Amino acid sequence: MALDEPKDTDDSFDVKGLKFVVDKEFMEKAETIKIDFTGMGFHLDSNMDLGQSGCSSCGSGGSCGD
């Protein structure tokens, strides 16, 4: 997950006042993406392996894995 500007290859979603931008091809593979804010970062769940079991912080370069 990262901050980004929408491109022609993206879909945009507005959820409770927040705008999410997702690559269309990635969204087809992931089908459904659930994003939860845990108080220390974001946790993403999907039908596909997202490659990380911990959490990471946008812009800080840090992560907190298991």
Beta strands, then each sheet from edge to edge (+ up, - down):
strand 1: 10-15
strand 2: 18-23
strand 3: 33-37
strand 4: 42-46
strand 5: 55-56
strand 6: 63-64
sheet 1: 1+ 2-
sheet 2: 3+ 4-
sheet 3: 5+ 6-
end
